[in-house]
């Protein structure tokens, strides 16, 4: 885990499909965000959570280490993987 230094890699979380109600009286749950954590030793984090039929994508990154263009490539690639996974279901 390299707790004493910077971790050059991904921290990928996948809470998975949450089996919780999406309707509460007159209220409708549209999405769930988090948890996503920023850390000085983890320069980028991608999180995914599914509630009902909706997938929520979360991403954080340290701009002093990861260039915005690189972060955009990570976002696009991750979204491509997620889209393919959803289509293949």
PyMOL Python script that loads the backbone (N, CA, C, O; Angstrom):
from pymol import cmd

cmd.read_pdbstr("""\
ATOM      1  N   UNK A   1       0.815  -1.206   0.000  1.00  0.00           N
ATOM      2  CA  UNK A   1       0.000   0.000   0.000  1.00  0.00           C
ATOM      3  C   UNK A   1       0.851   1.259   0.000  1.00  0.00           C
ATOM      4  O   UNK A   1       0.349   2.330  -0.342  1.00  0.00           O
ATOM      5  N   UNK A   2       2.107   1.166   0.368  1.00  0.00           N
ATOM      6  CA  UNK A   2       3.011   2.313   0.344  1.00  0.00           C
ATOM      7  C   UNK A   2       2.475   3.455   1.208  1.00  0.00           C
ATOM      8  O   UNK A   2       2.346   4.580   0.727  1.00  0.00           O
ATOM      9  N   UNK A   3       2.165   3.183   2.460  1.00  0.00           N
ATOM     10  CA  UNK A   3       1.566   4.172   3.359  1.00  0.00           C
ATOM     11  C   UNK A   3       2.499   5.344   3.647  1.00  0.00           C
ATOM     12  O   UNK A   3       2.028   6.426   3.996  1.00  0.00           O
ATOM     13  N   UNK A   4       3.791   5.156   3.512  1.00  0.00           N
ATOM     14  CA  UNK A   4       4.731   6.221   3.857  1.00  0.00           C
ATOM     15  C   UNK A   4       5.061   7.145   2.697  1.00  0.00           C
ATOM     16  O   UNK A   4       5.735   8.156   2.889  1.00  0.00           O
ATOM     17  N   UNK A   5       4.603   6.819   1.508  1.00  0.00           N
ATOM     18  CA  UNK A   5       4.928   7.635   0.341  1.00  0.00           C
ATOM     19  C   UNK A   5       3.760   7.692  -0.618  1.00  0.00           C
ATOM     20  O   UNK A   5       2.673   7.188  -0.336  1.00  0.00           O
ATOM     21  N   UNK A   6       3.999   8.303  -1.732  1.00  0.00           N
ATOM     22  CA  UNK A   6       2.968   8.475  -2.735  1.00  0.00           C
ATOM     23  C   UNK A   6       2.704   7.159  -3.460  1.00  0.00           C
ATOM     24  O   UNK A   6       3.637   6.438  -3.814  1.00  0.00           O
ATOM     25  N   UNK A   7       1.456   6.858  -3.674  1.00  0.00           N
ATOM     26  CA  UNK A   7       1.058   5.630  -4.342  1.00  0.00           C
ATOM     27  C   UNK A   7       0.724   5.953  -5.790  1.00  0.00           C
ATOM     28  O   UNK A   7      -0.347   6.493  -6.066  1.00  0.00           O
ATOM     29  N   UNK A   8       1.607   5.638  -6.710  1.00  0.00           N
ATOM     30  CA  UNK A   8       1.351   5.913  -8.129  1.00  0.00           C
ATOM     31  C   UNK A   8       0.563   4.765  -8.722  1.00  0.00           C
ATOM     32  O   UNK A   8       1.133   3.783  -9.197  1.00  0.00           O
ATOM     33  N   UNK A   9      -0.708   4.893  -8.692  1.00  0.00           N
ATOM     34  CA  UNK A   9      -1.587   3.864  -9.234  1.00  0.00           C
ATOM     35  C   UNK A   9      -3.019   4.282  -9.016  1.00  0.00           C
ATOM     36  O   UNK A   9      -3.292   5.424  -8.648  1.00  0.00           O
ATOM     37  N   UNK A  10      -3.916   3.380  -9.237  1.00  0.00           N
ATOM     38  CA  UNK A  10      -5.336   3.639  -9.035  1.00  0.00           C
ATOM     39  C   UNK A  10      -5.781   3.150  -7.671  1.00  0.00           C
ATOM     40  O   UNK A  10      -5.284   2.148  -7.156  1.00  0.00           O
ATOM     41  N   UNK A  11      -6.711   3.866  -7.105  1.00  0.00           N
ATOM     42  CA  UNK A  11      -7.495   3.326  -5.998  1.00  0.00           C
ATOM     43  C   UNK A  11      -8.894   3.239  -6.568  1.00  0.00           C
ATOM     44  O   UNK A  11      -9.564   4.258  -6.731  1.00  0.00           O
ATOM     45  N   UNK A  12      -9.338   2.037  -6.871  1.00  0.00           N
ATOM     46  CA  UNK A  12     -10.647   1.853  -7.482  1.00  0.00           C
ATOM     47  C   UNK A  12     -11.587   1.268  -6.451  1.00  0.00           C
ATOM     48  O   UNK A  12     -11.293   0.257  -5.812  1.00  0.00           O
ATOM     49  N   UNK A  13     -12.725   1.925  -6.302  1.00  0.00           N
ATOM     50  CA  UNK A  13     -13.732   1.406  -5.394  1.00  0.00           C
ATOM     51  C   UNK A  13     -14.945   1.015  -6.212  1.00  0.00           C
ATOM     52  O   UNK A  13     -15.272   1.661  -7.208  1.00  0.00           O
ATOM     53  N   UNK A  14     -15.597  -0.028  -5.794  1.00  0.00           N
ATOM     54  CA  UNK A  14     -16.850  -0.410  -6.419  1.00  0.00           C
ATOM     55  C   UNK A  14     -17.747  -0.944  -5.322  1.00  0.00           C
ATOM     56  O   UNK A  14     -17.659  -2.106  -4.926  1.00  0.00           O
ATOM     57  N   UNK A  15     -18.603  -0.076  -4.846  1.00  0.00           N
ATOM     58  CA  UNK A  15     -19.526  -0.487  -3.804  1.00  0.00           C
ATOM     59  C   UNK A  15     -20.466  -1.552  -4.357  1.00  0.00           C
ATOM     60  O   UNK A  15     -20.985  -2.382  -3.611  1.00  0.00           O
ATOM     61  N   UNK A  16     -20.679  -1.521  -5.664  1.00  0.00           N
ATOM     62  CA  UNK A  16     -21.550  -2.507  -6.289  1.00  0.00           C
ATOM     63  C   UNK A  16     -22.982  -2.028  -6.347  1.00  0.00           C
ATOM     64  O   UNK A  16     -23.267  -0.848  -6.146  1.00  0.00           O
ATOM     65  N   UNK A  17     -23.879  -2.956  -6.625  1.00  0.00           N
ATOM     66  CA  UNK A  17     -25.303  -2.629  -6.718  1.00  0.00           C
ATOM     67  C   UNK A  17     -25.878  -2.628  -5.312  1.00  0.00           C
ATOM     68  O   UNK A  17     -25.917  -3.657  -4.638  1.00  0.00           O
ATOM     69  N   UNK A  18     -26.322  -1.455  -4.885  1.00  0.00           N
ATOM     70  CA  UNK A  18     -26.916  -1.312  -3.565  1.00  0.00           C
ATOM     71  C   UNK A  18     -28.402  -1.649  -3.644  1.00  0.00           C
ATOM     72  O   UNK A  18     -29.127  -1.067  -4.450  1.00  0.00           O
ATOM     73  N   UNK A  19     -28.847  -2.558  -2.838  1.00  0.00           N
ATOM     74  CA  UNK A  19     -30.256  -2.963  -2.824  1.00  0.00           C
ATOM     75  C   UNK A  19     -30.989  -2.181  -1.738  1.00  0.00           C
ATOM     76  O   UNK A  19     -31.356  -2.723  -0.695  1.00  0.00           O
ATOM     77  N   UNK A  20     -31.191  -0.903  -2.010  1.00  0.00           N
ATOM     78  CA  UNK A  20     -31.916  -0.040  -1.084  1.00  0.00           C
ATOM     79  C   UNK A  20     -33.113   0.554  -1.814  1.00  0.00           C
ATOM     80  O   UNK A  20     -33.089   0.686  -3.037  1.00  0.00           O
ATOM     81  N   UNK A  21     -34.157   0.913  -1.078  1.00  0.00           N
ATOM     82  CA  UNK A  21     -35.335   1.502  -1.742  1.00  0.00           C
ATOM     83  C   UNK A  21     -34.971   2.796  -2.463  1.00  0.00           C
ATOM     84  O   UNK A  21     -34.094   3.538  -2.020  1.00  0.00           O
ATOM     85  N   UNK A  22     -35.647   3.056  -3.571  1.00  0.00           N
ATOM     86  CA  UNK A  22     -35.421   4.296  -4.310  1.00  0.00           C
ATOM     87  C   UNK A  22     -36.620   5.236  -4.218  1.00  0.00           C
ATOM     88  O   UNK A  22     -36.571   6.354  -4.732  1.00  0.00           O
ATOM     89  N   UNK A  23     -37.695   4.792  -3.567  1.00  0.00           N
ATOM     90  CA  UNK A  23     -38.874   5.635  -3.388  1.00  0.00           C
ATOM     91  C   UNK A  23     -39.179   5.742  -1.898  1.00  0.00           C
ATOM     92  O   UNK A  23     -39.265   4.736  -1.194  1.00  0.00           O
ATOM     93  N   UNK A  24     -39.340   6.978  -1.432  1.00  0.00           N
ATOM     94  CA  UNK A  24     -39.658   7.274  -0.035  1.00  0.00           C
ATOM     95  C   UNK A  24     -40.840   8.241  -0.024  1.00  0.00           C
ATOM     96  O   UNK A  24     -40.670   9.451  -0.177  1.00  0.00           O
ATOM     97  N   UNK A  25     -42.034   7.693   0.159  1.00  0.00           N
ATOM     98  CA  UNK A  25     -43.257   8.489   0.067  1.00  0.00           C
ATOM     99  C   UNK A  25     -43.274   9.230  -1.271  1.00  0.00           C
ATOM    100  O   UNK A  25     -43.269   8.594  -2.325  1.00  0.00           O
ATOM    101  N   UNK A  26     -43.295  10.557  -1.245  1.00  0.00           N
ATOM    102  CA  UNK A  26     -43.332  11.313  -2.500  1.00  0.00           C
ATOM    103  C   UNK A  26     -41.932  11.618  -3.043  1.00  0.00           C
ATOM    104  O   UNK A  26     -41.808  12.285  -4.071  1.00  0.00           O
ATOM    105  N   UNK A  27     -40.886  11.145  -2.378  1.00  0.00           N
ATOM    106  CA  UNK A  27     -39.510  11.434  -2.798  1.00  0.00           C
ATOM    107  C   UNK A  27     -38.933  10.252  -3.570  1.00  0.00           C
ATOM    108  O   UNK A  27     -39.183   9.092  -3.241  1.00  0.00           O
ATOM    109  N   UNK A  28     -38.153  10.572  -4.611  1.00  0.00           N
ATOM    110  CA  UNK A  28     -37.508   9.557  -5.426  1.00  0.00           C
ATOM    111  C   UNK A  28     -35.990   9.731  -5.340  1.00  0.00           C
ATOM    112  O   UNK A  28     -35.469  10.812  -5.616  1.00  0.00           O
ATOM    113  N   UNK A  29     -35.291   8.677  -4.962  1.00  0.00           N
ATOM    114  CA  UNK A  29     -33.830   8.706  -4.908  1.00  0.00           C
ATOM    115  C   UNK A  29     -33.286   8.609  -6.323  1.00  0.00           C
ATOM    116  O   UNK A  29     -33.543   7.627  -7.019  1.00  0.00           O
ATOM    117  N   UNK A  30     -32.540   9.613  -6.754  1.00  0.00           N
ATOM    118  CA  UNK A  30     -31.993   9.630  -8.110  1.00  0.00           C
ATOM    119  C   UNK A  30     -30.587   9.057  -8.178  1.00  0.00           C
ATOM    120  O   UNK A  30     -30.243   8.381  -9.148  1.00  0.00           O
ATOM    121  N   UNK A  31     -29.768   9.316  -7.166  1.00  0.00           N
ATOM    122  CA  UNK A  31     -28.405   8.801  -7.175  1.00  0.00           C
ATOM    123  C   UNK A  31     -27.823   8.887  -5.774  1.00  0.00           C
ATOM    124  O   UNK A  31     -28.365   9.553  -4.891  1.00  0.00           O
ATOM    125  N   UNK A  32     -26.712   8.198  -5.598  1.00  0.00           N
ATOM    126  CA  UNK A  32     -25.987   8.211  -4.330  1.00  0.00           C
ATOM    127  C   UNK A  32     -24.558   8.620  -4.639  1.00  0.00           C
ATOM    128  O   UNK A  32     -23.943   8.083  -5.560  1.00  0.00           O
ATOM    129  N   UNK A  33     -24.032   9.556  -3.886  1.00  0.00           N
ATOM    130  CA  UNK A  33     -22.664  10.026  -4.096  1.00  0.00           C
ATOM    131  C   UNK A  33     -21.807   9.683  -2.897  1.00  0.00           C
ATOM    132  O   UNK A  33     -22.191   9.923  -1.752  1.00  0.00           O
ATOM    133  N   UNK A  34     -20.656   9.126  -3.170  1.00  0.00           N
ATOM    134  CA  UNK A  34     -19.682   8.901  -2.128  1.00  0.00           C
ATOM    135  C   UNK A  34     -19.750   7.499  -1.575  1.00  0.00           C
ATOM    136  O   UNK A  34     -20.590   6.702  -1.992  1.00  0.00           O
ATOM    137  N   UNK A  35     -18.888   7.196  -0.655  1.00  0.00           N
ATOM    138  CA  UNK A  35     -17.865   8.129  -0.189  1.00  0.00           C
ATOM    139  C   UNK A  35     -16.673   8.151  -1.145  1.00  0.00           C
ATOM    140  O   UNK A  35     -16.288   7.122  -1.699  1.00  0.00           O
ATOM    141  N   UNK A  36     -16.111   9.313  -1.323  1.00  0.00           N
ATOM    142  CA  UNK A  36     -14.873   9.433  -2.075  1.00  0.00           C
ATOM    143  C   UNK A  36     -13.932  10.271  -1.228  1.00  0.00           C
ATOM    144  O   UNK A  36     -14.319  11.309  -0.692  1.00  0.00           O
ATOM    145  N   UNK A  37     -12.710   9.817  -1.114  1.00  0.00           N
ATOM    146  CA  UNK A  37     -11.772  10.417  -0.173  1.00  0.00           C
ATOM    147  C   UNK A  37     -10.561  10.946  -0.923  1.00  0.00           C
ATOM    148  O   UNK A  37     -10.031  10.281  -1.814  1.00  0.00           O
ATOM    149  N   UNK A  38     -10.133  12.134  -0.561  1.00  0.00           N
ATOM    150  CA  UNK A  38      -8.894  12.682  -1.096  1.00  0.00           C
ATOM    151  C   UNK A  38      -7.787  12.387  -0.097  1.00  0.00           C
ATOM    152  O   UNK A  38      -7.986  12.510   1.112  1.00  0.00           O
ATOM    153  N   UNK A  39      -6.644  12.007  -0.590  1.00  0.00           N
ATOM    154  CA  UNK A  39      -5.526  11.666   0.278  1.00  0.00           C
ATOM    155  C   UNK A  39      -4.233  12.202  -0.319  1.00  0.00           C
ATOM    156  O   UNK A  39      -4.070  12.229  -1.539  1.00  0.00           O
ATOM    157  N   UNK A  40      -3.327  12.621   0.529  1.00  0.00           N
ATOM    158  CA  UNK A  40      -2.022  13.088   0.055  1.00  0.00           C
ATOM    159  C   UNK A  40      -1.172  11.963  -0.527  1.00  0.00           C
ATOM    160  O   UNK A  40      -0.248  12.232  -1.293  1.00  0.00           O
ATOM    161  N   UNK A  41      -1.464  10.704  -0.180  1.00  0.00           N
ATOM    162  CA  UNK A  41      -0.666   9.591  -0.687  1.00  0.00           C
ATOM    163  C   UNK A  41      -1.353   8.835  -1.818  1.00  0.00           C
ATOM    164  O   UNK A  41      -0.777   7.898  -2.372  1.00  0.00           O
ATOM    165  N   UNK A  42      -2.547   9.221  -2.160  1.00  0.00           N
ATOM    166  CA  UNK A  42      -3.249   8.569  -3.258  1.00  0.00           C
ATOM    167  C   UNK A  42      -3.651   9.648  -4.246  1.00  0.00           C
ATOM    168  O   UNK A  42      -4.582  10.413  -3.996  1.00  0.00           O
ATOM    169  N   UNK A  43      -2.956   9.708  -5.355  1.00  0.00           N
ATOM    170  CA  UNK A  43      -3.112  10.850  -6.253  1.00  0.00           C
ATOM    171  C   UNK A  43      -4.367  10.813  -7.113  1.00  0.00           C
ATOM    172  O   UNK A  43      -4.751  11.837  -7.679  1.00  0.00           O
ATOM    173  N   UNK A  44      -5.023   9.639  -7.225  1.00  0.00           N
ATOM    174  CA  UNK A  44      -6.280   9.588  -7.982  1.00  0.00           C
ATOM    175  C   UNK A  44      -7.165   8.468  -7.452  1.00  0.00           C
ATOM    176  O   UNK A  44      -6.683   7.402  -7.070  1.00  0.00           O
ATOM    177  N   UNK A  45      -8.452   8.727  -7.436  1.00  0.00           N
ATOM    178  CA  UNK A  45      -9.423   7.752  -6.961  1.00  0.00           C
ATOM    179  C   UNK A  45     -10.617   7.760  -7.898  1.00  0.00           C
ATOM    180  O   UNK A  45     -11.117   8.820  -8.275  1.00  0.00           O
ATOM    181  N   UNK A  46     -11.068   6.579  -8.269  1.00  0.00           N
ATOM    182  CA  UNK A  46     -12.269   6.418  -9.084  1.00  0.00           C
ATOM    183  C   UNK A  46     -13.231   5.564  -8.280  1.00  0.00           C
ATOM    184  O   UNK A  46     -12.865   4.497  -7.788  1.00  0.00           O
ATOM    185  N   UNK A  47     -14.471   6.040  -8.149  1.00  0.00           N
ATOM    186  CA  UNK A  47     -15.481   5.297  -7.413  1.00  0.00           C
ATOM    187  C   UNK A  47     -16.726   5.098  -8.249  1.00  0.00           C
ATOM    188  O   UNK A  47     -17.092   5.963  -9.044  1.00  0.00           O
ATOM    189  N   UNK A  48     -17.380   3.958  -8.072  1.00  0.00           N
ATOM    190  CA  UNK A  48     -18.605   3.646  -8.801  1.00  0.00           C
ATOM    191  C   UNK A  48     -19.600   3.052  -7.819  1.00  0.00           C
ATOM    192  O   UNK A  48     -19.246   2.197  -7.007  1.00  0.00           O
ATOM    193  N   UNK A  49     -20.848   3.506  -7.892  1.00  0.00           N
ATOM    194  CA  UNK A  49     -21.906   2.931  -7.071  1.00  0.00           C
ATOM    195  C   UNK A  49     -23.175   2.841  -7.916  1.00  0.00           C
ATOM    196  O   UNK A  49     -23.468   3.741  -8.703  1.00  0.00           O
ATOM    197  N   UNK A  50     -23.921   1.759  -7.750  1.00  0.00           N
ATOM    198  CA  UNK A  50     -25.151   1.548  -8.504  1.00  0.00           C
ATOM    199  C   UNK A  50     -26.321   1.453  -7.539  1.00  0.00           C
ATOM    200  O   UNK A  50     -26.303   0.654  -6.603  1.00  0.00           O
ATOM    201  N   UNK A  51     -27.335   2.272  -7.773  1.00  0.00           N
ATOM    202  CA  UNK A  51     -28.574   2.230  -6.992  1.00  0.00           C
ATOM    203  C   UNK A  51     -29.723   2.215  -7.987  1.00  0.00           C
ATOM    204  O   UNK A  51     -29.792   3.060  -8.880  1.00  0.00           O
ATOM    205  N   UNK A  52     -30.628   1.249  -7.830  1.00  0.00           N
ATOM    206  CA  UNK A  52     -31.698   1.102  -8.802  1.00  0.00           C
ATOM    207  C   UNK A  52     -31.084   0.766 -10.141  1.00  0.00           C
ATOM    208  O   UNK A  52     -30.300  -0.178 -10.242  1.00  0.00           O
ATOM    209  N   UNK A  53     -31.419   1.504 -11.153  1.00  0.00           N
ATOM    210  CA  UNK A  53     -30.851   1.287 -12.485  1.00  0.00           C
ATOM    211  C   UNK A  53     -29.877   2.384 -12.877  1.00  0.00           C
ATOM    212  O   UNK A  53     -29.605   2.574 -14.063  1.00  0.00           O
ATOM    213  N   UNK A  54     -29.348   3.110 -11.899  1.00  0.00           N
ATOM    214  CA  UNK A  54     -28.449   4.225 -12.200  1.00  0.00           C
ATOM    215  C   UNK A  54     -27.058   3.970 -11.624  1.00  0.00           C
ATOM    216  O   UNK A  54     -26.906   3.552 -10.476  1.00  0.00           O
ATOM    217  N   UNK A  55     -26.056   4.232 -12.449  1.00  0.00           N
ATOM    218  CA  UNK A  55     -24.663   4.095 -12.047  1.00  0.00           C
ATOM    219  C   UNK A  55     -24.111   5.492 -11.805  1.00  0.00           C
ATOM    220  O   UNK A  55     -24.254   6.374 -12.651  1.00  0.00           O
ATOM    221  N   UNK A  56     -23.485   5.695 -10.660  1.00  0.00           N
ATOM    222  CA  UNK A  56     -22.849   6.975 -10.347  1.00  0.00           C
ATOM    223  C   UNK A  56     -21.341   6.792 -10.389  1.00  0.00           C
ATOM    224  O   UNK A  56     -20.798   5.875  -9.772  1.00  0.00           O
ATOM    225  N   UNK A  57     -20.675   7.665 -11.114  1.00  0.00           N
ATOM    226  CA  UNK A  57     -19.219   7.660 -11.271  1.00  0.00           C
ATOM    227  C   UNK A  57     -18.656   8.834 -10.503  1.00  0.00           C
ATOM    228  O   UNK A  57     -19.126   9.960 -10.666  1.00  0.00           O
ATOM    229  N   UNK A  58     -17.648   8.592  -9.659  1.00  0.00           N
ATOM    230  CA  UNK A  58     -16.985   9.651  -8.900  1.00  0.00           C
ATOM    231  C   UNK A  58     -15.487   9.560  -9.143  1.00  0.00           C
ATOM    232  O   UNK A  58     -14.928   8.469  -9.253  1.00  0.00           O
ATOM    233  N   UNK A  59     -14.849  10.712  -9.226  1.00  0.00           N
ATOM    234  CA  UNK A  59     -13.402  10.709  -9.443  1.00  0.00           C
ATOM    235  C   UNK A  59     -12.791  11.911  -8.754  1.00  0.00           C
ATOM    236  O   UNK A  59     -13.336  13.013  -8.815  1.00  0.00           O
ATOM    237  N   UNK A  60     -11.666  11.703  -8.100  1.00  0.00           N
ATOM    238  CA  UNK A  60     -10.888  12.816  -7.551  1.00  0.00           C
ATOM    239  C   UNK A  60      -9.428  12.595  -7.910  1.00  0.00           C
ATOM    240  O   UNK A  60      -8.976  11.462  -8.081  1.00  0.00           O
ATOM    241  N   UNK A  61      -8.700  13.699  -8.021  1.00  0.00           N
ATOM    242  CA  UNK A  61      -7.276  13.576  -8.322  1.00  0.00           C
ATOM    243  C   UNK A  61      -6.536  14.798  -7.804  1.00  0.00           C
ATOM    244  O   UNK A  61      -7.115  15.873  -7.648  1.00  0.00           O
ATOM    245  N   UNK A  62      -5.259  14.620  -7.542  1.00  0.00           N
ATOM    246  CA  UNK A  62      -4.388  15.674  -7.055  1.00  0.00           C
ATOM    247  C   UNK A  62      -3.809  16.410  -8.266  1.00  0.00           C
ATOM    248  O   UNK A  62      -3.003  15.853  -9.011  1.00  0.00           O
ATOM    249  N   UNK A  63      -4.223  17.663  -8.455  1.00  0.00           N
ATOM    250  CA  UNK A  63      -3.807  18.427  -9.633  1.00  0.00           C
ATOM    251  C   UNK A  63      -2.327  18.771  -9.644  1.00  0.00           C
ATOM    252  O   UNK A  63      -1.789  19.115 -10.696  1.00  0.00           O
ATOM    253  N   UNK A  64      -1.654  18.687  -8.503  1.00  0.00           N
ATOM    254  CA  UNK A  64      -0.215  18.958  -8.501  1.00  0.00           C
ATOM    255  C   UNK A  64       0.573  17.758  -9.023  1.00  0.00           C
ATOM    256  O   UNK A  64       1.765  17.881  -9.307  1.00  0.00           O
ATOM    257  N   UNK A  65      -0.079  16.597  -9.155  1.00  0.00           N
ATOM    258  CA  UNK A  65       0.585  15.385  -9.633  1.00  0.00           C
ATOM    259  C   UNK A  65       0.001  14.911 -10.958  1.00  0.00           C
ATOM    260  O   UNK A  65       0.738  14.518 -11.863  1.00  0.00           O
ATOM    261  N   UNK A  66      -1.309  14.948 -11.069  1.00  0.00           N
ATOM    262  CA  UNK A  66      -2.007  14.449 -12.255  1.00  0.00           C
ATOM    263  C   UNK A  66      -2.489  15.646 -13.085  1.00  0.00           C
ATOM    264  O   UNK A  66      -3.278  16.461 -12.607  1.00  0.00           O
ATOM    265  N   UNK A  67      -2.018  15.742 -14.309  1.00  0.00           N
ATOM    266  CA  UNK A  67      -2.425  16.835 -15.196  1.00  0.00           C
ATOM    267  C   UNK A  67      -3.906  16.683 -15.561  1.00  0.00           C
ATOM    268  O   UNK A  67      -4.401  15.565 -15.701  1.00  0.00           O
ATOM    269  N   UNK A  68      -4.610  17.807 -15.715  1.00  0.00           N
ATOM    270  CA  UNK A  68      -6.021  17.725 -16.111  1.00  0.00           C
ATOM    271  C   UNK A  68      -6.250  16.893 -17.378  1.00  0.00           C
ATOM    272  O   UNK A  68      -7.249  16.180 -17.468  1.00  0.00           O
ATOM    273  N   UNK A  69      -5.354  16.972 -18.344  1.00  0.00           N
ATOM    274  CA  UNK A  69      -5.504  16.175 -19.568  1.00  0.00           C
ATOM    275  C   UNK A  69      -5.418  14.679 -19.259  1.00  0.00           C
ATOM    276  O   UNK A  69      -6.151  13.879 -19.841  1.00  0.00           O
ATOM    277  N   UNK A  70      -4.533  14.307 -18.352  1.00  0.00           N
ATOM    278  CA  UNK A  70      -4.417  12.910 -17.937  1.00  0.00           C
ATOM    279  C   UNK A  70      -5.672  12.472 -17.195  1.00  0.00           C
ATOM    280  O   UNK A  70      -6.184  11.375 -17.420  1.00  0.00           O
ATOM    281  N   UNK A  71      -6.165  13.331 -16.309  1.00  0.00           N
ATOM    282  CA  UNK A  71      -7.393  13.016 -15.579  1.00  0.00           C
ATOM    283  C   UNK A  71      -8.556  12.828 -16.543  1.00  0.00           C
ATOM    284  O   UNK A  71      -9.385  11.940 -16.342  1.00  0.00           O
ATOM    285  N   UNK A  72      -8.630  13.645 -17.581  1.00  0.00           N
ATOM    286  CA  UNK A  72      -9.692  13.514 -18.571  1.00  0.00           C
ATOM    287  C   UNK A  72      -9.579  12.187 -19.322  1.00  0.00           C
ATOM    288  O   UNK A  72     -10.594  11.553 -19.611  1.00  0.00           O
ATOM    289  N   UNK A  73      -8.349  11.761 -19.640  1.00  0.00           N
ATOM    290  CA  UNK A  73      -8.160  10.468 -20.289  1.00  0.00           C
ATOM    291  C   UNK A  73      -8.597   9.333 -19.380  1.00  0.00           C
ATOM    292  O   UNK A  73      -9.204   8.366 -19.839  1.00  0.00           O
ATOM    293  N   UNK A  74      -8.292   9.445 -18.089  1.00  0.00           N
ATOM    294  CA  UNK A  74      -8.717   8.432 -17.117  1.00  0.00           C
ATOM    295  C   UNK A  74     -10.243   8.399 -17.046  1.00  0.00           C
ATOM    296  O   UNK A  74     -10.847   7.326 -17.038  1.00  0.00           O
ATOM    297  N   UNK A  75     -10.862   9.585 -16.994  1.00  0.00           N
ATOM    298  CA  UNK A  75     -12.319   9.663 -16.925  1.00  0.00           C
ATOM    299  C   UNK A  75     -12.952   9.025 -18.153  1.00  0.00           C
ATOM    300  O   UNK A  75     -13.879   8.223 -18.037  1.00  0.00           O
ATOM    301  N   UNK A  76     -12.449   9.384 -19.326  1.00  0.00           N
ATOM    302  CA  UNK A  76     -13.015   8.862 -20.566  1.00  0.00           C
ATOM    303  C   UNK A  76     -12.854   7.342 -20.652  1.00  0.00           C
ATOM    304  O   UNK A  76     -13.801   6.633 -20.991  1.00  0.00           O
ATOM    305  N   UNK A  77     -11.660   6.847 -20.346  1.00  0.00           N
ATOM    306  CA  UNK A  77     -11.412   5.402 -20.404  1.00  0.00           C
ATOM    307  C   UNK A  77     -12.310   4.661 -19.423  1.00  0.00           C
ATOM    308  O   UNK A  77     -12.883   3.624 -19.757  1.00  0.00           O
ATOM    309  N   UNK A  78     -12.430   5.198 -18.206  1.00  0.00           N
ATOM    310  CA  UNK A  78     -13.287   4.567 -17.208  1.00  0.00           C
ATOM    311  C   UNK A  78     -14.744   4.558 -17.668  1.00  0.00           C
ATOM    312  O   UNK A  78     -15.429   3.545 -17.533  1.00  0.00           O
ATOM    313  N   UNK A  79     -15.214   5.668 -18.204  1.00  0.00           N
ATOM    314  CA  UNK A  79     -16.589   5.735 -18.692  1.00  0.00           C
ATOM    315  C   UNK A  79     -16.806   4.754 -19.850  1.00  0.00           C
ATOM    316  O   UNK A  79     -17.877   4.158 -19.960  1.00  0.00           O
ATOM    317  N   UNK A  80     -15.805   4.585 -20.709  1.00  0.00           N
ATOM    318  CA  UNK A  80     -15.904   3.599 -21.796  1.00  0.00           C
ATOM    319  C   UNK A  80     -16.056   2.190 -21.222  1.00  0.00           C
ATOM    320  O   UNK A  80     -16.905   1.423 -21.677  1.00  0.00           O
ATOM    321  N   UNK A  81     -15.233   1.846 -20.222  1.00  0.00           N
ATOM    322  CA  UNK A  81     -15.332   0.534 -19.578  1.00  0.00           C
ATOM    323  C   UNK A  81     -16.705   0.343 -18.935  1.00  0.00           C
ATOM    324  O   UNK A  81     -17.322  -0.713 -19.072  1.00  0.00           O
ATOM    325  N   UNK A  82     -17.173   1.372 -18.234  1.00  0.00           N
ATOM    326  CA  UNK A  82     -18.487   1.269 -17.590  1.00  0.00           C
ATOM    327  C   UNK A  82     -19.599   1.118 -18.616  1.00  0.00           C
ATOM    328  O   UNK A  82     -20.500   0.297 -18.441  1.00  0.00           O
ATOM    329  N   UNK A  83     -19.544   1.895 -19.674  1.00  0.00           N
ATOM    330  CA  UNK A  83     -20.568   1.800 -20.721  1.00  0.00           C
ATOM    331  C   UNK A  83     -20.582   0.410 -21.344  1.00  0.00           C
ATOM    332  O   UNK A  83     -21.653  -0.157 -21.563  1.00  0.00           O
ATOM    333  N   UNK A  84     -19.414  -0.143 -21.630  1.00  0.00           N
ATOM    334  CA  UNK A  84     -19.339  -1.498 -22.189  1.00  0.00           C
ATOM    335  C   UNK A  84     -19.878  -2.535 -21.209  1.00  0.00           C
ATOM    336  O   UNK A  84     -20.567  -3.473 -21.611  1.00  0.00           O
ATOM    337  N   UNK A  85     -19.569  -2.370 -19.934  1.00  0.00           N
ATOM    338  CA  UNK A  85     -20.046  -3.318 -18.921  1.00  0.00           C
ATOM    339  C   UNK A  85     -21.564  -3.270 -18.807  1.00  0.00           C
ATOM    340  O   UNK A  85     -22.209  -4.309 -18.665  1.00  0.00           O
ATOM    341  N   UNK A  86     -22.138  -2.076 -18.866  1.00  0.00           N
ATOM    342  CA  UNK A  86     -23.590  -1.933 -18.761  1.00  0.00           C
ATOM    343  C   UNK A  86     -24.266  -2.524 -19.997  1.00  0.00           C
ATOM    344  O   UNK A  86     -25.296  -3.187 -19.882  1.00  0.00           O
ATOM    345  N   UNK A  87     -23.693  -2.287 -21.172  1.00  0.00           N
ATOM    346  CA  UNK A  87     -24.279  -2.818 -22.410  1.00  0.00           C
ATOM    347  C   UNK A  87     -24.221  -4.344 -22.449  1.00  0.00           C
ATOM    348  O   UNK A  87     -25.109  -4.982 -23.014  1.00  0.00           O
ATOM    349  N   UNK A  88     -23.186  -4.930 -21.855  1.00  0.00           N
ATOM    350  CA  UNK A  88     -23.023  -6.385 -21.930  1.00  0.00           C
ATOM    351  C   UNK A  88     -23.855  -7.129 -20.889  1.00  0.00           C
ATOM    352  O   UNK A  88     -23.867  -8.360 -20.874  1.00  0.00           O
ATOM    353  N   UNK A  89     -24.536  -6.409 -20.036  1.00  0.00           N
ATOM    354  CA  UNK A  89     -25.370  -7.046 -19.003  1.00  0.00           C
ATOM    355  C   UNK A  89     -26.541  -7.725 -19.595  1.00  0.00           C
ATOM    356  O   UNK A  89     -27.347  -8.311 -18.872  1.00  0.00           O
TER     357      UNK A  89
END
""", "prot")
cmd.dss("prot")
cmd.show_as("cartoon", "prot")
cmd.util.cbc("prot")
cmd.orient("prot")
